[in-house]
Each structure stands twice: as structure tokens, then as C-alpha cells.
Amino acid sequence: MSLQSLALIDNWPVPTAAAGVVRADGTVLGMRGPADRRFSLASVTKPLAAYAVLVAYEEGAVDFDEPAGPPGSTVRHLLAHTSGLAFDEHRVTGPPGQRRLYSNAGFEQLGDHVAKATDIPFAEYLRQAVLEPLGMTSTSLEGSPAKDGVSTVEDLLRFAAEVQAPRLLDPRTVAEAMSVQYPGTKGVVPGYGHQNPNDWGLGFEIRNSKSPHWTGASSSPRTFGHFGQSGTFLWIDPDAELACAALSDRAFGPWAIEVWPAFTDAVLAEARGA
């Protein structure tokens, strides 16, 4: 079967879009659009980078609670956007652990930390630890681990299948990554405003009760993932045992805020009825 709801991307106001859905057992329920086209991921790079950090943790190269980033900050703080670093500048705006300050700079410092700990450039570590083992041959990191990934829908579905049924990591490590870090922390979701609480795991945003949000009204509170300013998203809904990736070549904006939730609701409704 192939989900008919994926055809909704044909009506998105974008030059090109591609989307796909994969079950927890790795079954691809459908893809639409150019599945092998490489798109800029923007911040959907972060879950891939975070997964590499989780591998480094399991290999003993880093520990979640060791110092990393600004004074008082740890690897955990950087992954959970609570290090106190500014959004796109390597300057401290507050003490670690107090607010959810979404930070590209934090992920760049995280990449530097892992590279130093492993003596391998972070892009190469990501390739060896995650991309190559999963057969993600069309995916690469071409700069910042916060936003410079390039990938295809086919490859992102391989990654989403892994996160749902881990082979590279102990499932307990992945469960930690999708668990709320520093509960009750307030902050802003870029494009969606202030959220209280602004729940986040280790590199993955957690939906919980956020409103407004880029996932669907029917998405479970445990849904986690990321969206990117290049018009991209990846969500994993553990309750639905389903993941969805969508890539486009139009920057995130009001169009995405309008069409993404309805698309997600249609995918969930059809998959649940399948």
C-alpha cells in the first residue's frame, strides 16, 4: 500500500517537496515526490548530530554530564538547549539550566567537543557512527552540525526506522534522548513563540502539550523530532508507531505553519485506519 495522504504535498506552495512514512518495524508505507533528491535539512540536521553524540556516549568518548560549552554547562545542557548560549552567536546569555534557549551555537560547540574527544572531525564521526551503518549514502554534513546537513527522504526514513527500533544504540539510550530534560523549562520554539513548558530531549524536540505546534492536533504528546528553516521536518510518534519526514526547497514560513499540521493529521488518520 501507499498512503494517499502523502499526495497532499502536491498542493504545498513550494517548488519541490518530498515526503515519506515509515513504521517502527521499518516498513515504508509510502513516499511521494523525488525520494532520492538531496535537500538542505537546516535544523533537521540536529537529530542526526545528536544521534552521533549518543553513539559517542555509548562508546565512552563523552559523558552526558561532563563539562562542555560555556562555564557550568555540560554535554546534556548543549543537547537540550539549556547551556545559556545565544541562538546563533557563541556568547553566553544566561546560566545553564534556567531557560530553554534554542542554540545553533550550542550544537556547534557540541560538535567541537565530540571531535576533540574522538580525534575525528565531527562530520566524519557522524558518517562513520550513523550514516554509513544505516546506509544513508545520500546524506552528508557540509558545515555546522546545527544546520548544514543535506539528505533525502529515503535516507531520513532509514534514520527514523533506526530511532524507532534502535540497532546502533541501546534502546535505553534512545529512550533517554526522547525524555524531557530539565522539566518545566520555559523557552521559545522558533516560529511558534513562547512555550511554557518548552519540553526538549537530547537533541529532539518533544511535543507534549505545546500549542501552537508544527505537528498535528492528533499527534501524541510523546511525539518528538525536529523541523528546519529550509522547510523540512521529521517527526516520530511512538504511540502511533510511525514516523514521517518531509523535505522542501522553500524556506519555513506561514505556508508551513498552515499546511504541516493538517498533513500530519491526515497521515496519522490514514495510517491508523490501514
C-alpha positions in Angstrom: 0.0 0.0 0.0 1.0 3.6 -0.3 -0.6 6.3 1.8 -2.8 8.5 -0.3 -2.5 11.3 2.3 1.1 11.9 1.1 -0.3 13.4 -2.1 -1.2 16.5 -0.1 2.3 17.7 -0.6 1.4 18.2 -4.3 -0.7 21.2 -3.1 2.0 22.8 -0.9 3.1 26.2 -2.2 6.7 25.1 -2.8 8.7 24.4 -6.0 9.6 20.8 -4.9 8.6 18.6 -1.9 9.2 15.0 -1.0 7.7 13.1 1.9 7.6 9.6 3.3 6.3 7.5 6.2 7.9 4.5 7.9 6.6 2.2 10.6 8.5 1.2 13.7 9.2 -2.2 12.1 10.9 -0.5 9.2 8.0 -0.9 6.8 7.8 2.1 4.4 4.1 3.0 4.0 4.8 5.3 1.1 6.9 8.1 -0.4 5.8 11.0 -2.6 8.0 13.3 -4.6 11.6 12.8 -5.6 12.6 10.4 -2.9 16.3 10.5 -3.9 16.7 14.3 -4.3 19.1 15.8 -1.8 17.6 18.8 0.1 19.1 21.1 2.7 18.0 19.9 6.1 18.6 23.1 8.1 17.8 22.2 11.8 16.7 18.7 10.9 20.5 18.2 11.0 20.3 18.3 14.8 18.7 14.9 15.4 21.3 13.3 13.2 24.1 15.1 15.0 22.6 14.2 18.4 22.4 10.6 17.4 26.2 10.6 16.7 26.7 12.2 20.2 24.7 9.3 21.7 27.0 6.8 19.9 30.0 8.7 21.3 28.4 8.4 24.8 27.9 4.6 24.4 31.5 4.3 23.1 32.7 6.1 26.3 34.2 9.0 24.4 31.9 11.5 26.1 29.6 11.6 29.1 26.3 13.5 29.2 27.2 15.2 32.4 30.8 16.2 31.7 31.7 19.8 31.1 31.1 21.1 27.6 30.4 24.6 26.2 30.3 27.6 28.4 31.3 27.5 32.1 28.9 25.3 34.1 27.4 23.7 31.0 27.6 20.0 30.1 27.0 17.8 27.1 23.4 17.3 28.4 22.9 21.1 28.5 24.1 21.5 25.0 21.9 18.7 23.6 18.8 20.1 25.5 19.4 23.8 24.6 19.9 24.8 28.2 23.5 25.8 28.1 22.8 29.5 28.1 24.4 30.1 24.7 22.7 32.5 22.3 20.8 31.4 19.3 23.4 31.9 16.6 26.3 33.5 18.5 28.9 32.0 20.7 28.1 34.2 23.6 26.5 33.4 26.9 23.1 34.9 27.7 22.4 33.2 31.0 23.4 30.5 33.4 23.0 26.8 32.3 19.8 25.0 33.1 17.5 28.0 33.7 15.9 28.6 30.3 15.4 26.7 27.0 17.5 29.0 24.8 17.4 27.3 21.4 21.0 27.5 20.2 22.8 26.6 16.9 26.0 27.8 18.7 25.4 25.1 21.3 25.3 22.3 18.7 28.5 23.7 17.1 30.2 23.6 20.4 28.9 20.1 20.9 30.4 19.0 17.6 33.7 20.6 18.5 33.6 18.7 21.9 33.0 15.3 20.3 35.6 16.0 17.6 38.2 16.7 20.3 37.2 13.7 22.4 37.3 11.3 19.5 40.1 12.9 17.5 37.8 12.7 14.4 36.3 15.7 12.7 32.6 15.7 13.6 31.2 15.4 10.1 33.4 12.3 9.6 32.4 10.9 13.0 28.7 11.3 12.1 29.4 9.5 8.8 31.2 6.6 10.5 28.9 6.3 13.5 25.4 6.8 12.0 25.2 7.5 8.2 27.3 4.6 6.9 25.9 1.9 9.2 22.4 2.9 8.3 23.1 3.0 4.5 22.4 6.7 4.4 24.7 7.2 1.4 23.0 10.4 0.2 23.4 12.2 3.5 26.3 14.4 4.5 27.2 17.1 6.9 28.7 20.1 5.0 29.4 22.5 7.8 27.7 23.3 11.1 26.2 20.3 13.0 23.4 22.6 13.8 22.1 23.2 10.3 24.3 22.1 7.4 23.1 18.6 6.7 21.9 17.5 3.3 19.8 14.4 2.8 16.9 12.7 1.0 13.6 11.4 2.2 14.8 7.8 1.6 17.7 8.3 3.9 15.6 10.1 6.6 13.2 7.2 6.7 16.2 4.9 7.3 17.2 7.1 10.2 13.6 7.2 11.5 13.3 3.4 11.4 16.5 3.2 13.4 15.3 5.6 16.1 12.1 3.7 16.5 13.8 0.3 16.7 17.5 1.0 17.6 20.3 -1.2 16.3 23.2 1.2 16.6 22.3 2.1 20.2 20.9 0.6 23.4 17.1 1.3 23.4 17.6 2.8 26.9 19.9 5.5 25.5 17.3 6.4 22.8 14.6 6.4 25.5 16.7 8.9 27.4 17.0 11.1 24.3 13.2 11.3 23.9 12.7 12.0 27.6 12.2 15.6 28.8 15.4 17.1 30.1 15.2 19.8 32.7 11.3 19.6 33.1 9.4 22.8 33.4 11.9 24.8 31.5 10.4 27.7 29.6 11.5 28.9 26.2 10.7 29.8 22.6 10.2 27.4 19.7 11.5 29.3 16.6 8.5 30.3 14.5 6.0 29.2 17.2 6.6 31.6 20.0 7.0 31.2 23.8 6.1 27.8 25.2 5.7 27.0 28.9 7.0 24.4 29.3 9.2 24.1 26.3 10.0 20.4 26.5 13.1 19.0 24.8 15.0 15.8 25.0 18.6 15.1 24.0 18.6 16.8 20.5 14.9 16.1 19.8 12.1 18.5 20.5 9.2 16.8 22.4 5.7 17.9 21.5 3.9 17.3 24.8 1.2 20.0 25.2 2.7 22.7 23.1 0.4 25.0 21.2 0.7 26.1 18.5 3.0 23.4 17.1 4.3 22.2 13.8 2.9 18.6 14.3 -0.8 17.7 14.2 -3.6 18.1 16.6 -3.8 14.3 16.7 -0.1 13.8 17.3 0.5 12.1 20.7 2.2 14.2 23.4 5.2 11.8 23.2 5.8 12.8 19.6 9.4 14.0 19.1 11.5 15.2 16.2 12.6 18.5 14.6 11.7 20.9 11.9 14.1 23.1 9.9 14.1 26.6 8.4 14.6 25.2 5.0 11.0 23.9 5.0 11.8 20.4 6.4 10.6 18.2 9.2 10.9 14.8 10.8 8.6 13.6 13.5 8.3 10.2 15.3 5.1 9.4 17.1 5.8 6.4 19.5 2.1 5.9 20.3 1.3 5.6 16.6 4.5 3.6 15.9 5.0 5.8 12.9 7.5 8.4 11.6 7.2 10.9 8.8 9.8 13.0 7.0 9.1 15.9 4.7 11.6 18.0 2.7 11.1 21.0 0.6 13.0 23.8 -1.1 11.1 26.7 0.2 12.1 28.4 3.5 9.9 27.8 6.5 7.2 30.5 6.9 3.4 31.0 7.3 2.8 28.4 4.5 4.4 25.7 6.6 2.5 26.7 9.7 -0.7 26.4 7.7 -0.2 23.1 5.9 2.1 20.9 8.1 -0.4 20.1 10.9 -3.2 19.1 8.6 -0.8 17.0 6.6 0.3 15.2 9.8 -3.2 14.6 10.9 -4.1 13.1 7.5 -1.1 10.8 7.6 -1.9 9.7 11.1 -5.6 9.1 10.4 -4.9 7.1 7.2 -2.1 5.0 8.8 -4.2 4.2 11.9 -7.0 3.0 9.6 -4.7 1.0 7.4 
